[in-house]
């Protein structure tokens, strides 16, 4: 069997539901980082859709009376920059591009808005200099108000202010620089080469960012790099041999218009980066659309983000419900029953404003603010030995150690037919379980929680 045929058979695995399910599970854990490239930057010009790269290249060529009919379909801006280089230096061309973009007013593409709607993404990496991705997040999550943090790699190495799970806002990191009057951003292959070389230097490396790229799953969406640049980029992001990363359970997915048509690159990934998958049935746009649809199917109760921005703070003296998203239907039933009994209830999908400081805010609610912690247990939690819900359990156990033994704080609730939970902390077994199939509350359970809240 040829390498090309083997590669083709392997990468088609992406269409298996098991691969999509693994990606969605990882999204639920907030352990996926999208890396966004030019293929997703579709803009509307006089009713015609084109890529931003093509639009800027055409406008720049017109400014300097270069022929515009023969611009290449791939990396048109790079082509025009090369044509202009003998008479215009990098910074002069960047100033021209800055003025072109100031005059333009584009709405982010549907694909960018779909990515922004997937609220499990809180860190995005952009390989382009425009702010359309940032604009999409602000539009979808903040009603066009500026709520997104942006950080740009430039002469001064700016890094993430914290680890990914402690970011105060949704964050876009502009790895190739951001549009500005200073011209500190990539516009050509020569600039790209210099930027990639810079990132190899320990003194020029944003350590927090690359630590997150190393330990999280990556979606390279429309980045559209050539063969060896893809290899070098993945090696730089993962900080070690690609063949060694497979043992760590971390995966990457490449969706663009170039990689899937390069049998040499696909064969290399199959043999030396077996955890990497290449999307073969389309480009980045098709991949994002499929991902968004599957994410919405998994979370049908999720409201439009503008609605979710309300009721941000946890009510005073509230019951905190910790759960897996697969149990959301039972949790909604549980919440409705408790609120009907006059009890204040909080859980993250209901009250956490998109883009908020997810981990620290929840830690504060569990460690100091809530009066009762309900741990939802099910077949789903029994199947998962890690996840954000387990971190919430650990936070509650830490607080429980400082509470008088006569006062109850943690209430383990089983919402299905799980007979004897086994993948739970030993402390839960000491507290006794309450079985509420489907999340339907009972009068004794309501009385128990009322007693807990009255004594806290």
SEGU-210996 format. One record per atom (N, C-alpha, C, O): residue in one letter; x, y, z. Coordinates in steps of 0.1 Angstrom, whole numbers, plus 5000, padded with zeros to 4 digits. Layout:
<pts>
AXYZ
...
</pts>
This chain:
<pts>
X500949885000
X500050005000
X500950135000
X501850145008
X500650224991
X501450344990
X501250435002
X500250425009
X502250515005
X502150615016
X500950705014
X500250735024
X500750745001
X499650834999
X498250775002
X497350835007
X498150644998
X496850575000
X496650555015
X495550575020
X497750515022
X497650495037
X497250625043
X496350635052
X497850735039
X497550865045
X496050905042
X495350955051
X495550875030
X494150905027
X493250835036
X492250885041
X493450705038
X492550625046
X492550665060
X491550665067
X493750715065
X493850745079
X493150875082
X492350895092
X493350975074
X492851105077
X491351115075
X490651195081
X490751015068
X489251015066
X488650975080
X487350985081
X489450935089
X488850905103
X488151025109
X487251005117
X488451145105
X487851255111
X486351255109
X485651315118
X485851195099
X484451195097
X483751095106
X482551085107
X484551005113
X483850915123
X483250995134
X483851095139
X482150955139
X481451025150
X482351025162
X482251115170
X483150915164
X483950905176
X484951015176
X485351065187
X485451065165
X486451175165
X485751305168
X486251385176
X484651325162
X483851445165
X483451445180
X483551545187
X483051325185
X482651325199
X483851355208
X483651425219
X485051305205
X486151335213
X486451485213
X486851545223
X486351545201
X486551695200
X485551765208
X485851865215
X484251725208
X483251795216
X483451775231
X483151865238
X483851655235
X484151635249
X485251725253
X485251785264
X486251745245
X487451835248
X486951975249
X487452055257
X485952015240
X485452145241
X484752165254
X484852275260
X483952065259
X483252075271
X484252105283
X483952165293
X485452045281
X486552065292
X487352195290
X488252225297
X486952265279
X487652395276
X489152365274
X490052445279
X489452265267
X490852225264
X491252235249
X492152155245
X490552315242
X490852325227
X491052475224
X490352565229
X492152495216
X492452635212
X492352635196
X493052565189
X491552725191
X491452745177
X492552845172
X492752945178
X493252805161
X494252885155
X493652925141
X493552845133
X493353055140
X492553105129
X493453165118
X494253255121
X493253125105
X494053175094
X493153245084
X491953265086
X493753285073
X493153375063
X491953315056
X491153385050
X491853175055
X490753115048
X489353145054
X488353135047
X489353185067
X488053225073
X487753375072
X486653415077
X488553445065
X488353595065
X487653625052
X488253695043
X486453585051
X485553615039
X484853755041
X484353775052
X484953835031
X484353975033
X483453995020
X483653935010
X482454085022
X481554115011
X481854245005
X482054345012
X482154244991
X482454364984
X481454374972
X481454294963
X480554474974
X479554494963
X478754364960
X478554334948
X478354294970
X477554174969
X478354054965
X477753944963
X479654064964
X480553954960
X481353914972
X481954004979
X481453784975
X482353734986
X483753714981
X483953644971
X484753764988
X486153744985
X486853734998
X486353765009
X488153684998
X488953675009
X489553815012
X489953885003
X489753845025
X490353975028
X491753995022
X492054095018
X492553885021
X493853885015
X493753935001
X494554014996
X492753884993
X492553924980
X492154074979
X492554144970
X491254114988
X490754254987
X491954354990
X492054444982
X492754325000
X493854415003
X494854414992
X495354524988
X495154304986
X496154294975
X495654374963
X496454444957
X494354354960
X493754434948
X493854584951
X494254654942
X493454624963
X493454774965
X494854824965
X495154934960
X495854744971
X497254794971
X497754794956
X498454894953
X497454694948
X497954694935
X497354814927
X498054874919
X496054844929
X495454964923
X496155094927
X496255184918
X496555104939
X497155224944
X498455254936
X498855374934
X499155144932
X500455164926
X500455114911
X501455084905
X499155114906
X498955084891
X499654954887
X500254944876
X499554854895
X499954724892
X498854644885
X497654674889
X499054554876
X497954474870
X497254394881
X497854324889
X495954404881
X495154334891
X494454204886
X493954124894
X494454184873
X493754074867
X494453944869
X493853834868
X495753954871
X496553824872
X497053794886
X497953724888
X496353854896
X496753824910
X496553674913
X495453614909
X497453604919
X497253464923
X496153444933
X495853534941
X495553334932
X494453294941
X494953274955
X494253294965
X496253234956
X496853194969
X497853304973
X498753334965
X497653364985
X498653454990
X498853574981
X499953604977
X497753634977
X497853744967
X498553864973
X499353934966
X498353894986
X499054004992
X500553984992
X501254084990
X500953864995
X502453844995
X502953874981
X504053924980
X502253834970
X502653864957
X502854014954
X503754054948
X501854094958
X501854234956
X502954294964
X503654384959
X503254254976
X504354304984
X505654284977
X506454374977
X505854164972
X507054134964
X507254234952
X508354274950
X506154254946
X506154344934
X506554494938
X507154564931
X506154534950
X506354664955
X507654684962
X508154804963
X508254584966
X509454584975
X510554674969
X511154744977
X510854664956
X511954754952
X511754904954
X512754974955
X510454944954
X510255084956
X509555124969
X509555244972
X509055034977
X508455064989
X508954965000
X508954844998
X509455025011
X509854925022
X508754875030
X507554915028
X509054785039
X507954715047
X507054815054
X505854795053
X507654905060
X506854995069
X505955095060
X504855125064
X506455125049
X505655215040
X504455135035
X503355185034
X504655005031
X503554925026
X502554895038
X501354895035
X503054875050
X502154855061
X501354975064
X500154965068
X501855095062
X501155215063
X500055225053
X498855275056
X500255185041
X499255185030
X498155085034
X496955115033
X498554965039
X497554865043
X496654925055
X495454895055
X497354985064
X496655045075
X495555145070
X494455145076
X495855225061
X494855325055
X493755255048
X492655295049
X494055145040
X493055065033
X492055005043
X490855015041
X492554955054
X491654895064
X490854995071
X489754965076
X491455115073
X490655225080
X489455265072
X488455295077
X489655255059
X488555305050
X487455195048
X486355225044
X487855065051
X486954955049
X486154935062
X486554965073
X484954875060
X484154845072
X483454705069
X482354705062
X484054605074
X483554465071
X482954405083
X483454415094
X481854335081
X481354255092
X482054115092
X482354065081
X482354065103
X483053935104
X482153825096
X480953835096
X482853735090
X482253625083
X481353535092
X481553535104
X480453465086
X479653365093
X480453275101
X480153235112
X481553225095
X482453125102
X483053185114
X483153115125
X483553305114
X484053375126
X483053395136
X483253375148
X481853425132
X480753445142
X480353305148
X480053295160
X480353205140
X480153065146
X481153025156
X480852975167
X482453055153
X483453025163
X483253105176
X483453055187
X482853235174
X482653315186
X481453265194
X481453285207
X480453205188
X479353155195
X479653025204
X478952995213
X480752955200
X481152835208
X481852885221
X483052915220
X481052905231
X481652975243
X482652885251
X483252935260
X482852765247
X483952685253
X485252735248
X486252695254
X485352815238
X486652875234
X486753005242
X485953095241
X487853015249
X488153145256
X489553205252
X489853315255
X490353125244
X491553175239
X491653135224
X491553025220
X491853235216
X491953225201
X493353275197
X493853365203
X493953205188
X495253255182
X494953285168
X494453205160
X495353405164
X495153455150
X496553455143
X497453505149
X496553405131
X497753415123
X497653525112
X498453535103
X496653615113
X496453725104
X496453855113
X496353855125
X496653965106
X496854095113
X495554165115
X495554265123
X494454135109
X493254205110
X492554175123
X492954085130
X491554255126
X490754235139
X489354175137
X488554195146
X489154105126
X487854055123
X487353955133
X486253945137
X488353865137
X487953765148
X487553835161
X486653795167
X488353925165
X488054005177
X486754075176
X485954075185
X486454125164
X485154195162
X484054095163
X482954135168
X484253975158
X483153875158
X482853835172
X481653825176
X483853825181
X483653795195
X482853905202
X481953875210
X483254025199
X482554135205
X481154145201
X480254185209
X480854115188
X479554125183
X478654015189
X477554045194
X479153895190
X478353785194
X478253775209
X477153745214
X479253805216
X479253785231
X478953915239
X478553905250
X479254025233
X479054155240
X478254255233
X478254375237
X477454215224
X476554305217
X477254425210
X476854535210
X478454395205
X479354495198
X480054585207
X480854665203
X479954565220
X480754645230
X482154575230
X482254455228
X483154655233
X484554605234
X484754515247
X484854575258
X484654385245
X484854305257
X485954195256
X486154115265
X486654195244
X487654095242
X489054155244
X489354265241
X489854075251
X491254115253
X492054075240
X491953965235
X492954165236
X493754135224
X495254155228
X495554255235
X496054065224
X497454075227
X498254045214
X497853945207
X499254125210
X499954115197
X501354085200
X502054155208
X501853985192
X503353965192
X504054065184
X503654085172
X505054135189
X505654245182
X507154255187
X507654155192
X507754365185
X509154385190
X509154365205
X510154315210
X508154405212
X508054375226
X507254245228
X506154235223
X507854145234
X507154015235
X506154025246
X506454005258
X504854045242
X503754045252
X503253905253
X502953835242
X503053855265
X502553715267
X501153725273
X500653835276
X500553605274
X499253595281
X499453645296
X500453625302
X498453715301
X498553765315
X498453655325
X498853665337
X497953535321
X497753425331
X497553295323
X497653305310
X497353185329
X497053065322
X495753075316
X494953165319
X495452985306
X494252995298
X492952985307
X492053065305
X492952905317
X491752885325
X491552995335
X490552995343
X492453095336
X492253215344
X492253345337
X492353445343
X492053335324
X491853455316
X490653535320
X489553475321
X490753665322
X489553745327
X488553765316
X487353785319
X488953755303
X488053785292
X488453685281
X489553625281
X487553665271
X487953595259
X489153675253
X489053795252
X490153595248
X491353655244
X491753615230
X491653495227
X492153715222
X492753685209
X494253715209
X494653835212
X495053625207
X496553645206
X496953655191
X496753555184
X497453765187
X497853785173
X499353745172
X500253825174
X499453625168
X500853565168
X501753625157
X502953625158
X501153675146
X501853735135
X501753885135
X501953955125
X501453945147
X501354085148
X499954135145
X499154065139
X499554255149
X498254315146
X498354445139
X499354525141
X497354465130
X497354585122
X497554715131
X496854735141
X498454795127
X498754915134
X499555015125
X500054975114
X499655135129
X500455235122
X501955205122
X502655255114
X502355135132
X503755105134
X504355005124
X505554995121
X503454915118
X503854825109
X504454695114
X505254625107
X504254665127
X504854545134
X503954425131
X503454365141
X503754385119
X502954275116
X503354215103
X504054275094
X502954085101
X503454005089
X502554035077
X501354025078
X503254075066
X502554095053
X503054015042
X502554015031
X504253945044
X504853875033
X505553745038
X505653725050
X505953655029
X506653535033
X507953565040
X508353495049
X508653675036
X509853715043
X509553745058
X510253705067
X508553825060
X508153865074
X507753735082
X508153725093
X507053645075
X506653525082
X507853435086
X507953385097
X508853435077
X510153355080
X510753425093
X511253345102
X510853555093
X511553615104
X510753595117
X511253575128
X509353595116
X508553575128
X508753435134
X508853425146
X508753335125
X508853205129
X510253185135
X510353115145
X511253245129
X512653235135
X512653295149
X513253245158
X511953415150
X511953475163
X511353385174
X511753385185
X510253315170
X509553235180
X510453115185
X510053045195
X511553085178
X512352975182
X513353015193
X513852935200
X513453145195
X514453205205
X513753205218
X512653265220
X514453145229
X513853155242
X513553305247
X512653325254
X514453395243
X514253535247
X513053595240
X512553705245
X512653545229
X511553605221
X510253515221
X509353535213
X510253425230
X509153325230
X508153365241
X508453375253
X506853385238
X505753405248
X505553275255
X504753195251
X506153255267
X506153125273
X504753075278
X504452965276
X503953165283
X502653125288
X501753075276
X501152975276
X501853155265
X501053115253
X501452975248
X500652885246
X502852955247
X503252825241
X503052715251
X502952595247
X503052745264
X502652635274
X501252595271
X500952475272
X500352685268
X498952655266
X498852575252
X498052475252
X499552615242
X499552545230
X500052405231
X499552315224
X500952385240
X501552255242
X500652155249
X500552035245
X499852205259
X499052115267
X497552105263
X496852025268
X497152185253
X495752185248
X495752125234
X496752125227
X494552085230
X494252045216
X494252165207
X493752265212
X494652145195
X494652265186
X493852235174
X493852125168
X493052345169
X492352345157
X493052445148
X492852565150
X493752405138
X494352495128
X493352515117
X493152425108
X492652625117
X491552655108
X491852755097
X491952875100
X492052705085
X492352805074
X493652865075
X493852975069
X494652815082
X495952875083
X496652865070
X497352955066
X496452755063
X496952745049
X498452755047
X498852815037
X499252705056
X500652715055
X501152605045
X500452505043
X502252625039
X502852525030
X503452405039
X503552415051
X503852305032
X504352175037
X505252195049
X504852155061
X506452245047
X507452245058
X507052345069
X507452335080
X506352455065
X505952555075
X504952485085
X504952525097
X504052405080
X503152335088
X503952245098
X503652245110
X504952175093
X505752085102
X506452175113
X506452135125
X507052285109
X507752365118
X506852435128
X507152435140
X505652475123
X504752535132
X504252445143
X504152475155
X503852325139
X503452225149
X504552185158
X504252175171
X505752175153
X506852135162
X507152255172
X507452225184
X506952375168
X507152495176
X506052495187
X506352525199
X504852475183
X503752485192
X503852375203
X503452395214
X504252255199
X504252145208
X505552125216
X505652055226
X506552205212
X507752205220
X508552075221
X509252055231
X508451985212
X509151865212
X508851785199
X508051825191
X509351665198
X509151575187
X507651545186
X507051515195
X507151555174
X505751535171
X505351395174
X504251365179
X506251295172
X505951155175
X505851135189
X505151035193
X506451215198
X506351195212
X505051245218
X504651205229
X504451345211
X503151405216
X502051305216
X501051325224
X502051205208
X500951105206
X500651035219
X499551005222
X501651015228
X501450945240
X500851025251
X500450975261
X500651155248
X500151255258
X498651275256
X497951345264
X498051205246
X496551225244
X496151355238
X494951385238
X497151435233
X496851565227
X496651545212
X497451475206
X495651615206
X495551605192
X495451735185
X495251845192
X495751745172
X495551865164
X494751825152
X494751715147
X493951915147
X493151905135
X493452015126
X493452135130
X493751985114
X494052085103
X492952085093
X492651985087
X492352205091
X491252225082
X491652345073
X491552455078
X492052325061
X492352435052
X492252385038
X491852265035
X492552465028
X492352425014
X493652375008
X493652324997
X494752365016
X496052325011
X496452195016
X496952105008
X496452175029
X497052055035
X496451925030
X497251825026
X495151915028
X494451795024
X494851755009
X494651645005
X495451845002
X495851824988
X497351794987
X497851794975
X498051784998
X499451764998
X499751625003
X499951605015
X499851524994
X500151384999
X501351375007
X501451285016
X502451445004
X503651435011
X503551485026
X504051415035
X502851595028
X502651645041
X501651545049
X501951515061
X500651505043
X499651415049
X500451285053
X500151235064
X501251235044
X502051105048
X502951135059
X503051045068
X503651245060
X504451275071
X503651285084
X504151225094
X502551345084
X501651355096
X501251215101
X501151185113
X500851135091
X500350995094
X501450915102
X501250845111
X502750925097
X503750845102
X504450905114
X504950835123
X504551035115
X505351095126
X504451185136
X504951235146
X503251205132
X502351285141
X500951225140
X499951285136
X500851095145
X499651015144
X498451075151
X497351035148
X498651165160
X497551235167
X496951345159
X495951405164
X497551385148
X497051495140
X496151435129
X496351335123
X494951505128
X493951475118
X493851585108
X493951705111
X493651545095
X493451635084
X492051625079
X491551515076
X491351745079
X489951745074
X489951735059
X490451825052
X489351625053
X489551595039
X488351635031
X488351645019
X487151655037
X485951675030
X485551825027
X484451855023
X486551905029
X486252055027
X487352135033
X488352075038
X487152265034
X488152355040
X487752395054
X486952335060
X488252505058
X488052555071
X486552595073
X485952575084
X485952655063
X484552705064
X483652585067
X482852595075
X483852475059
X482952365061
X483252295074
X482252245080
X484452295079
X484752235092
X484052315103
X483452255112
X484252445103
X483652525113
X482152515113
X481452505124
X481552505102
X480052495101
X479652355107
X478652355114
X480352255104
X480052115109
X480252115125
X479352065132
X481352175129
X481552185143
X480552265151
X480052215161
X480152375145
X479152455152
X477752385153
X477152385163
X477352315142
X476152245142
X476152125152
X475152105159
X477252055153
X477351945163
X477352005177
X476751945186
X478052115179
X478052175192
X476652225197
X476252205208
X475952275187
X474552325190
X473652205193
X472752215202
X473852095186
X473051975189
X473351915203
X472451875209
X474551925207
X474951875220
X474351975231
X474051925242
X474252105228
X473752195238
X472552275233
X472552395231
X471452195230
X470252265225
X469652365234
X468952455229
X469852355247
X469252455256
X470052585257
X469552675263
X471152585251
X471952715252
X471152825245
X470752815234
X471052935252
X470353055247
X471153145239
X472453125239
X470653225231
X471453335224
X472353405234
X471853425246
X473553435231
X474453485240
X474053615247
X474353645258
X473253695239
X472853825245
X471953795257
X471953875267
X471153685257
X470253655268
X471153605280
X470853635291
X472153525276
X473053475287
X473853575294
X474353555305
X473953705289
X474653805295
X473953865308
X474553935315
X472653825309
X471953875321
X472153785333
X472653675332
X471753835345
X471853755357
X473253705360
X473453585362
X474153795359
X475553755360
X475953695374
X476553595375
X475553765385
X476053725398
X475253615404
X474053605401
X475953535412
X475253435420
X474353495431
X474853585438
X473153455432
X472253505443
X472853485457
X473653385459
X472553565466
X473053555480
X472553425486
X471353385484
X473353355493
X472953235500
X472553125491
X471653045494
X473053115479
X472553025468
X473152885469
X474152855476
X472452795462
X472852655461
X473652645448
X473152685437
X474852605448
X475752585437
X475552445431
X475752345439
X475152435419
X475052295412
X476252275403
X476452345394
X476952165406
X478052125398
X477652005390
X477151905395
X477952005377
X477451905368
X478251885355
X479051975352
X478051775348
X478551765335
X477451805325
X476351795327
X477951865314
X476951915304
X476051815298
X474951845294
X476451685298
X475651585293
X474351565302
X473351505298
X474451615314
X473351605324
X472551725325
X471751745334
X472651815315
X472051945316
X470551935317
X469952015324
X469951845310
X468451835310
X467951805325
X467051865329
X468651715331
X468351675345
X468551795354
X467851825364
X469651865352
X470051985360
X468952095358
X468552165368
X468452115346
X467452215344
X466152185352
X465452265357
X465852055352
X464652005360
X464952025375
X464052065382
X466051995379
X466452015393
X466352155397
X465852195408
X466952245389
X466952385392
X465452445392
X465152515401
X464652395383
X463252445382
X462552405395
X461752485400
X462752285399
X462052235411
X462452305424
X461652335432
X463752335425
X464252405437
X463752545437
X463352605447
X463752615425
X463352755425
X461852765427
X461352855433
X461052665423
X459652655426
X459352655441
X458352695445
X460352595448
X460252585462
X460752705470
X460852715482
X461252805462
X461652935467
X463152935471
X463553015479
X463952835466
X465352835469
X466252895458
X465952875446
X467252975462
X468153035452
X469152935446
X469752865454
X469252935433
X470052825427
X470952895416
X470552995410
X472152845415
X473152895405
X473852785399
X474252685405
X474052785385
X474952695379
X475552775366
X474852865361
X476652735361
X477452815352
X476752855339
X476852965335
X476052755333
X475452795320
X474252895322
X474052965312
X473652895333
X472552995335
X473153135338
X472553235333
X474153145346
X474553275351
X475853335347
X476053455348
X476753255342
X478053305339
X478053375326
X477753325315
X478453505326
X478453585314
X479553535304
X480653515309
X479253515291
X480253475282
X481453565283
X481353685282
X482653505284
X483853575284
X484353615298
X485453675300
X483553585308
X483953615322
X485153525326
X485553435319
X485653565337
X486853495343
X486353355349
X486053355361
X486253255340
X485453135343
X485953065356
X485253045365
X487253025356
X487752955368
X487753025381
X487252985391
X488353155381
X488453225393
X487053255399
X486853255411
X486053295390
X484753325395
X484053205401
X483453215412
X484153095395
X483552975400
X484252935413
X483652895423
X485652955414
X486352915426
X485853005437
X485752965449
X485653135435
X485153225445
X483753185450
X483453185462
X482853145440
X481553105444
X481552985453
X480752975462
X482452885449
X482452765457
X483152785470
X482652735481
X484252855470
X485152865482
X484652955492
X484952945504
X483753055488
X483353155498
X481853195497
X481253225508
X481253185486
X479953255484
X478753165486
X477753205493
X478753045480
X477552955481
X477352905495
X478252885503
X476152865498
X475752805511
X475652655510
X475652585521
X475552605498
X475352465497
X475952415483
X475752495473
X476552305482
X477152255470
X476552125466
X476752025473
X475752125455
X475152005451
X475951945439
X476152005429
X476551825442
X477351755432
X476451655424
X476051555430
X476251685412
X475351595404
X476251475399
X477251495392
X475751355402
X476451235398
X475551155389
X474351145390
X476151085379
X475451005369
X476350905362
X477550895365
X475750835353
X476650745344
X477650825337
X478750775335
X477350955334
X478351035326
X479551065335
X480651055330
X479351105348
X480451135356
X481251005360
X482451015362
X480550895360
X481150765363
X482150725352
X483150655354
X481850775340
X482650735328
X483850825327
X484850795319
X483850945334
X484951035332
X485751055344
X485251095355
X487051025343
X487951035355
X488651175356
X489451195365
X488251265346
X488751395347
X487751495340
X486951445332
X487851615344
X486951715338
X486851835348
X487251825359
X486251945343
X486052055351
X485252035363
X485452095374
X484251945362
X483351925373
X484151865385
X483751885396
X485151785382
X485951725393
X486851835400
X487051825412
X487251935392
X487952045399
X486952115408
X487352165419
X485652135404
X484752195413
X484552115425
X484452165436
X484451975423
X484251895435
X485451915445
X485251915457
X486651925439
X487851935448
X487852075455
X488252075467
X487352175449
X487252305455
X486252295467
X486452345478
X485152225465
X484152215475
X484652125487
X484352155498
X485452025484
X485951935494
X486952015503
X487051995515
X487752105496
X488652185504
X487952285513
X488452295525
X486852345509
X486052425518
X485452345529
X485352385541
X484952225525
X484252135535
X485152095547
X484752075558
X486452095544
X487452055555
X487452165566
X487752125578
X487052285563
X487152395573
X485752415579
X485652515587
X484752335576
X483452355581
X483152255593
X483552145592
X482452305603
X482152215615
X481452095610
X480552095601
X481751975617
X481351845612
X479751835613
X479151755605
X479151915621
X477651905623
X476951985612
X475751965610
X477652065604
X476952145594
X477252085580
X478352055577
X476152055573
X476251995560
X476452105549
X475752205549
X477452075540
X477752175529
X477652105516
X476952155506
X478151985514
X478151905502
X476951815501
X476751735511
X476251815491
X475051725489
X475251645476
X474951705465
X475651525476
X475751445464
X474351395459
X473651335467
X474051425446
X472751385441
X472951305428
X473651345419
X472351185428
X472351095416
X471151125408
X470051105413
X471251155395
X470151185387
X469751085377
X468951105368
X470250965378
X469850845369
X469750725378
X469650725390
X469950605371
X469750475378
X471150425383
X471250305386
X472150505384
X473450465389
X473150415404
X472750485412
X473550285406
X473150225419
X474150265430
X473850315441
X475450245428
X476550275437
X477650355430
X478450285424
X477650485431
X478750555425
X480050515430
X480250495442
X481050495421
X482350445425
X483450545422
X484450545429
X483250625411
X484350715407
X484050855414
X483850955407
X484050855427
X483650975435
X484650985446
X485250885450
X484851105452
X485751115464
X485151045475
X483951035477
X485950985484
X485550905495
X484550985504
X483650935510
X484751115505
X483951205514
X482451195510
X481651205518
X482251185497
X480851175492
X480051065498
X478951075502
X480750945500
X480050825505
X479750845520
X478750795525
X480550935527
X480250955541
X479051045542
X478451055553
X478651125532
X477551215533
X476251165529
X475251225531
X476251045523
X474950985518
X474451045505
X474551165504
X474050965496
X473551005484
X472051035484
X471250965491
X471551125475
X470151145473
X469851105458
X470551155449
X468951015456
X468550975442
X467351065438
X466251055443
X467551135427
X466551215421
X466551195406
X467151275398
X465951075401
X465951045387
X465451155378
X464351205381
X466251195368
X465751295359
X465851435365
X465451535359
X466351445378
X466451575384
X465151625391
X465051735395
X464151535392
X462851575398
X463051575413
X463351475420
X462751695419
X463051715434
X461851645441
X460751625436
X462151615454
X461151565463
X460951655475
X461951725478
X459851645482
X459651725494
X460751705504
X461251805510
X461151585507
X462251565517
X463551635513
X464251685521
X463851635500
X465051695495
X465051845497
X465951915501
X463851905494
X463652045495
X463852085510
X464452185513
X463252005519
X463352035534
X464852025538
X465252115546
X465551925533
X466951915536
X467752045532
X468552095540
X467552085520
X468252205515
X467852325523
X468752415525
X466652345526
X466152455534
X466852465547
X467252565552
X466952345553
X467652345567
X469152375565
X469652445574
X469752335554
X471152365552
X471352515550
X472252585556
X470452575542
X470552725540
X470252805552
X470852905554
X469252765560
X468952835572
X470052835582
X470152925590
X470852725582
X471852715592
X473252765588
X474152775596
X473352815575
X474652865570
X474853005573
X475853065569
</pts>
